[in-house]
Structures are given as structure tokens and as C-alpha cells.
Amino acid sequence: MTTTPQLPDAAERAELIETLDKHRGLLRRTCRDLTDEQAAERTTVSALCLGGLIKHVTLVEARWRSFVVGGAEAMEAQPVDWEGQFRMAEGDTLAGLLAAYEQVAAETDELIATLPELGLPQPLPVKPWFPPGTAWSARRVILHLIAETSQHAGHADIIRESLDGAKSMG
């Protein structure tokens, strides 16, 4: 029987994947038992809706995965509809958005588990929200994804509670 060699930091990788997946699950939970119309509804003064948040985190996770694999150029090569990513477009379904999120999550988890090195920094894209000359390692990107997913799970919880009183926790 052949066994797959374990990377020296396999335990850390498993913890990162577990933590990211926990927060993904909290976000997905806010969408349980909703219609497409409910998922597209804005329930607060912000432009956010539950389907739009799922669409956004899917895009963000895929773009950061591109950064880890190919650097800033790979990340920037993907066009982004900065406003449209936060709302459901005609033809979008909640089931379709959740399926896309699941696919991106599986690909990210596989990358985290198999990437040869988590600690090598790469220069970030030149953007006003990144200090000039900043570089992030894959580990730092994963921590950012955990933070971003967690933050949006909180947004989603508020939107869902405003929609129908349901809470993702409690």
C-alpha cells in the first residue's frame, strides 16, 4: 500500500482548512431554506443581499487562489464587476451560486493541502488599499480569507434576521 507523504506542516494546513470551512458553513447556513427571490432581497439600507454575498466570497476566494498560484498578475487578469458581484443578476439562482462556492472552496482546500510552501511572500497588486511594497504569503492570504468570510457571515446573519427573523446561530 502506498501512502501520500505528509507535508511537514500538515497539521497547520488541516487547521487552516477547518477554520475556513467553519466560517464558510456559517455563511452558507444563512441561506438555508430561501427562495431565489429572498436571496436577492436587500433587507437593510446597504446594497447587500445574501445571494450577492455568496457571489462575492466566491469571486474573492477564487481571485486570492489565483494570487497564491500566479502572483498579482494572475489575480489581476480576472475581470471584476465590483458592484455587480454583490447582487444576484438575472439568471442567477441561489442553488447555482452555492454550487459555485462549493466548487471554489474545494479547489482552495486542495491548494492549501498541497501547496509546496505556505510562507513564501509575493508582492500584492498595486491598489490604494495595500501599502506600497507589501507582500503576502499563502498563509497570510488564507488568514485574510478566513477574516473576510467571517466578516461576511456576520453581514449575512444581519440580512437573514432582517429578512425573516431566522438566525444562523441560536
C-alpha positions in Angstrom: 0.0 0.0 0.0 1.3 3.4 -0.9 0.8 6.4 1.3 0.9 10.0 0.4 3.8 11.8 2.0 2.7 14.3 4.7 4.0 17.8 4.3 5.8 19.0 7.5 3.1 21.5 8.3 0.1 19.2 7.5 -1.4 19.8 10.9 -1.4 23.6 10.4 -2.9 23.2 6.9 -5.6 21.0 8.3 -6.4 23.6 11.0 -6.5 26.4 8.4 -8.8 24.4 6.1 -11.0 23.5 9.1 -11.3 27.1 10.3 -12.0 28.5 6.8 -14.6 25.8 6.3 -16.3 26.6 9.6 -16.8 30.2 8.5 -17.9 29.2 5.0 -20.5 26.9 6.7 -21.8 29.8 8.9 -22.2 31.9 5.8 -24.0 29.1 3.8 -26.2 28.5 6.8 -27.7 31.9 6.5 -29.1 30.9 3.1 -30.9 27.7 4.2 -34.5 27.3 3.0 -34.6 30.5 1.0 -36.1 31.2 -2.4 -34.1 32.9 -5.1 -36.2 36.0 -4.6 -35.4 36.0 -0.8 -31.7 35.5 -1.5 -31.8 38.6 -3.9 -33.7 40.8 -1.5 -32.0 43.8 0.2 -33.2 43.9 3.8 -31.1 46.8 5.1 -30.1 50.2 3.7 -26.9 48.6 2.3 -26.8 47.1 -1.2 -26.0 43.7 0.2 -28.2 40.6 -0.3 -27.5 37.0 0.7 -27.0 35.8 -2.8 -24.7 38.7 -3.6 -22.6 37.9 -0.5 -22.2 34.3 -1.7 -21.3 35.5 -5.2 -18.8 38.0 -3.7 -17.0 35.5 -1.4 -16.8 33.0 -4.3 -15.1 35.6 -6.5 -12.8 36.8 -3.7 -11.7 33.3 -2.8 -11.0 32.4 -6.5 -9.0 35.6 -7.0 -6.9 35.1 -4.0 -6.3 31.5 -5.0 -5.0 32.8 -8.4 -2.7 35.2 -6.5 -1.2 32.3 -4.4 -0.6 30.3 -7.6 0.4 33.0 -10.0 1.0 36.2 -8.2 -0.6 39.7 -8.6 -0.7 39.4 -12.4 -2.8 36.2 -12.3 -5.1 37.8 -9.8 -5.5 41.0 -11.9 -6.1 39.0 -15.1 -9.6 38.2 -13.9 -12.1 40.9 -14.7 -14.3 42.0 -11.8 -17.7 43.7 -11.8 -17.1 45.4 -8.5 -20.7 46.5 -8.0 -22.4 43.5 -9.6 -20.6 41.0 -7.5 -22.7 42.0 -4.5 -26.1 41.3 -6.1 -27.9 38.5 -7.9 -28.1 39.1 -11.7 -30.9 37.9 -13.9 -30.5 34.2 -14.3 -28.6 33.7 -11.0 -30.0 31.2 -8.7 -29.1 30.6 -5.1 -28.5 27.0 -5.8 -26.2 27.9 -8.6 -24.3 30.4 -6.5 -23.9 28.0 -3.6 -22.7 25.2 -6.0 -20.1 27.6 -7.5 -19.0 28.5 -3.9 -18.7 24.8 -3.0 -16.5 24.2 -6.1 -14.2 27.2 -5.4 -14.0 26.1 -1.7 -13.0 22.5 -2.7 -10.3 23.9 -5.1 -9.0 26.2 -2.4 -8.9 23.4 0.2 -6.9 21.3 -2.2 -4.5 24.1 -2.9 -4.0 24.7 0.9 -3.4 21.0 1.4 -0.9 20.5 -1.4 0.9 23.9 -1.9 4.6 23.2 -1.5 5.2 26.2 0.7 2.8 28.4 2.8 5.4 31.0 3.8 6.8 32.5 0.7 5.7 36.1 0.2 4.7 37.6 -3.1 4.1 41.3 -3.9 0.5 42.3 -3.7 -1.2 44.1 -6.6 -0.8 47.8 -6.7 -4.0 49.1 -5.1 -4.8 52.0 -2.8 -5.9 49.7 0.0 -2.5 47.9 0.1 0.5 49.8 1.4 3.2 50.1 -1.4 5.6 47.3 -1.5 3.5 44.9 0.6 3.9 41.2 0.1 1.7 38.3 1.4 2.5 34.7 1.8 -0.1 32.0 1.1 -0.5 31.7 4.8 -1.4 35.4 5.1 -3.8 35.0 2.2 -5.6 32.1 3.9 -5.8 34.2 7.1 -7.3 37.0 5.1 -9.9 34.6 3.5 -10.9 33.4 7.0 -11.3 37.0 8.2 -13.2 38.1 5.1 -15.5 35.0 5.1 -16.2 35.5 8.8 -17.0 39.2 8.3 -19.4 38.5 5.5 -21.0 35.7 7.5 -21.8 38.4 10.1 -23.3 40.6 7.4 -25.3 37.7 6.2 -26.7 36.9 9.6 -28.0 40.5 9.9 -29.5 40.4 6.5 -31.2 37.0 7.2 -32.6 38.1 10.5 -34.0 41.2 8.9 -35.5 39.1 6.1 -37.5 36.6 8.2 -36.2 36.6 11.7 -34.1 33.5 11.2 -30.6 33.3 12.9 -27.6 31.3 11.8 -26.7 30.7 15.4 -29.4 30.4 18.0 
